[in-house]
């Protein structure tokens, strides 16, 4: 994961002699470390400055850059000034979306170069994830999935939203998350109408919906997941609303597909992660539109997955007890 090389390769295209990276996300992207430091990437190499609190860890973790320790009373800005002057850098890009007007004013007064707004350089590179980044994102989500499964066994009537939120944080961190992506949202009952409700002292009661929005940071990469569960037996109205939303989700989240070739079957996929409670069909069986194919347990509710059209089952890809992810293939219909 040589991101310094990627940044360097973009300098000529942006007409820059160097790029100054000062934000925590930019620092993490450039050198794989967060130590409140600055990274100066030029065509001749990269230099990373940090202070005594982080120097030991930086020497172990920073890749692709020379590491410089700031001395007592010496700022990152002073170090950058010395390096820019020493290398004769004329046009230096900076993260224009991450710098305040006051800070930019100080830089212009101190640095012996033209400062060029170049947020797009880093944003363009960070938008396309490499395999190591994707692996970290997947691990962040695995941790979040595991925390959710555990919280399903924890939620019960009598707990407050705040108690559930605290347990969510604990479960995320004990499984390897460095911190939460954001303060978790736990909204019970009527509080679920507020997309960014703040967990409070509302007590969870039997028959309530509880909405949770949470995630963690793993090696600099975030997860973010929202789930709504029913505590106890949901009412008929709750089930009707739930299945209305589920049906809409299935119709809008399915990826657009090219027309199937002649003889190919329609694919029936899981609209959400869950466990197969029952499979109602087998290969060769004729079905009509609306017939129940599979019963999927998700978020403590049974969901009937129905045939989208008349036809014949050409393949069944799941068995009772299987765990499936969103868009997992359940069966095909010709």
C-alpha positions, 0 to 999 in steps of 0.5 A, a space after each residue: 500500500 504505497 500511497 506516497 508513490 500515488 501522491 507523487 505520481 499526481 504532482 505533475 498533473 496538478 502542476 505541483 512541486 510538492 503536496 503538504 498533507 496535514 489532516 488526520 485522514 490525509 496523514 493516515 492515507 499517506 503514511 498509514 499512521 495518525 500522530 498529529 503530524 505533517 507529511 510533505 510529499 515532493 517529487 524527490 521523496 516524502 518527509 513526516 514530522 511528529 512530536 515526542 508523544 508519537 515518535 516511537 510508534 511512528 518509527 514502527 508504523 510509518 511507511 514511505 517517508 523519512 521521519 523527523 522529530 520536532 524539537 521543543 518549541 519547534 512547530 510543524 510549520 517551522 519544519 515545513 518552512 525549512 524543508 521547502 526552502 532547502 528543496 527549492 519548492 515553488 508550488 506546494 499543494 495543500 488540503 484546502 478543504 481541511 484548512 481554516 482561513 486563519 491557518 492559511 493566513 499563517 502559512 502564507 506568511 511563513 512558507 517561502 512558496 506559492 500555496 495551491 489549493 489541491 484538495 482534489 488530488 487527495 480526494 481523487 486518490 482516496 476515492 478508489 480503495 486498494 485491496 488493503 483498504 478494502 480489507 480494513 473496511 470489511 473488517 470494520 464491518 465484520 466487527 460491527 456485524 458481530 456487535 449487532 448479533 451480540 446486542 440482540 441477546 442483550 436488548 430487553 424490556 427495562 433497559 434504557 436507550 443509553 444503556 444499550 448505546 453503552 453496550 454497543 460501544 463496549 462490544 465494538 471496542 472489545 472486538 477490535 474497533 479502535 473507536 466508534 465511527 460516531 456516537 451511537 444512536 439508539 431510539 426506542 418507540 416514538 423516538 425512532 421517528 428522529 433520524 439522529 435521535 440522542 440516546 436518553 433515559 427512555 425505557 424500552 418496553 415490550 412491543 417497541 421498535 428500537 432503531 440503532 445506528 452505529 459503527 467502528 473505526 478499524 485501522 483508520 477505516 469506518 463502518 456504519 450500520 442502521 438496524 431496527 428490531 422489535 422487542 417482544 411480539 410486534 403488533 399487526 400494524 408494526 408488522 405491516 409497516 415493517 414489511 412495507 419498508 422491506 418490500 420497498 427496500 428489496 425493489 430499490 436495492 437490487 442492482 440493475 441487471 442486463 436482460 437475461 439470455 433466453 432460458 436463463 432464470 430470474 434470480 431471487 435474492 435475500 433483501 437483507 442478512 439473516 437466517 433461513 428458517 424454511 425453504 418451501 420449494 424445490 427444483 422442478 416445482 411450478 410456482 405462481 407469482 406471490 407464492 412463498 419460496 423461502 422464510 428468512 429470519 432477520 432482526 427477530 422477524 419472519 420474512 416471507 420471500 415470494 416468487 416475483 412471477 409465475 414459472 418453474 424453480 430451476 435451482 435452490 441455493 439455500 437450506 434451512 439453517 443457512 446464514 445469508 448476506 444481503 443479495 445472496 442468491 436464494 433460488 432461480 425461476 425460469 
